[in-house]
Amino acid sequence: MGKTLIRGAKVLGGEAQDVLIDGETIAEVGTGLSAEGAEVIEADGRILLPGLVDLHTHLREPGREDSETVLTGTKAAAVGGYTSVHAMANTFPVADTAGVVEQVWRLGKESGYCDVQPVGAVTVGLEGKKLAELGAMHDSAAGVRVFSDDGKCVDDAVIMRRALEYVKAFDGVVAQHAQEPRLTEGAQMNEGIVSAELGLGGWPAVAEESIIARDVLLADHVGSRVHICHLSTAGSVEIVRWAKSRGIDVTAEVTPHHLLLTDELVRTYNPVYKVNPPLRTERDVMALREALADGTIDCVATDHAPHPHEDKDCEWGAAAMGMVGLETALSVIQHTMVDTGLLDWAQVADRMSVRPAVIGRLEGQGRPVSAGEPANLTLVDSAYRGAVDPAGFASRSRNTPYEGRELPGRVTHTFLRGRATVVDGKLA
């Protein structure tokens, strides 16, 4: 790799500066920079951010390569401005052993589009009955630090306590899918006025909130770290806010779709809006935005959940839950948080890069845009406006809720340790 000079970029949305990349590292940040033989990118006031980090991605490999692979998923991540993703454990076979997490990690290395950090299962087979090989997964080449049964809740309090105690030994974290299973049997959407009118089984807010309340108390009791996946209700925000005020070591994420979409969309019966946790009310959406702005919610995570056409193009009751999100996440955050004045670009960098890297204990990601740091960077044209067209997605799946919707912002360049993975909006 040679040198690249990004000229006139607004670093974290501030004053326009030049950034010189030399090999894998940022060599210099300033004004009026020049470098003989360097490739020059005229940024023209575009926003330069540290490469985005996703704590919650489903890459589906091994086992469901019909919906996504590590290669196609990391291509989608790069297009979305990501330089690192955490791959969830609900694969086939489940990532509950050192062998499977190492396989996913090596596939990420081979893809070269972004770093892939496997998430290990908390319990064997995601069955919630017996702890998986947490220590062995941590000691493997993959160096797993985040553990989750996402897609299923670790609903047994004794198992959850043991997991929290175990991961303390290596500063790991348990990421909980907060869903009390008995309260959500047969649930198809958010429990509320719309579910009552449509006659669909309701997923009550308390099913999420009761698990979060239990788990922050367990984390406090054992002195361990707990992370709340895809927090979705106003009540959950209040519980996390209370826990943080008590000094409990809890972090939380919110998805882009829970910051924008509401359960009113289910009236269309379009299964593209079927997701777990479900789309909630306008009141919940506004509470989530405020909580992300004030730091109660630590970060944005996509919960990128690709599904093949046949699993979504069917009647609502039979459809799979989930949405793709890697390629649209930054645009949705600009629309809901930046353009509304709730966050500036430096805070976007904090919520989408810095904090997720800290939670996942990643080295070299979420770092400042300054000399001597790894050149993991994302250049964003925030003035762009365009309709979402899933036909052009790098992901293998097309189950986006934003098809045809105009969203702002477009990633023009992504750099992974100085190497361009995306150039002028296209995969390099």
Secondary structure, 3 states (H helix, E strand, C coil): CCEEEEEEEEECCCCEEEEEEECCEEEEEECCCCCCCCEEEECCCCEEEECEEEEEECCCCCCCCCCCCHHHHHHHHHHCCEEEEEECCCCCCCCCCHHHHHHHHHHHHHHCCCEEEECECCEHHHCCCCECCHHHHHHCCCCCCEECCCCCCCCCHHHHHHHHHHHHHHCCEEEECCCCHHHHCCCCEECCHHHHHHCCCEECHHHHHHHHHHHHHHHHHHCCCEEECCCCCHHHHHHHHHHHHCCCCEEEEECCHHHCCCHHHHHHCCHHHCCCCCCCCHHHHHHHHHHHHHCCCCEECCCECCCCHHHHCCCHHHCCCCECCCCCHHHHHHHHHHCCCCCCHHHHHHHHHHHHHHHCCCCCCCCCCCCCCECCEEEEEEEEEEEECHHHCCCCCCCCCCECCEEEEEEEEEEECCEEEEECCEEC
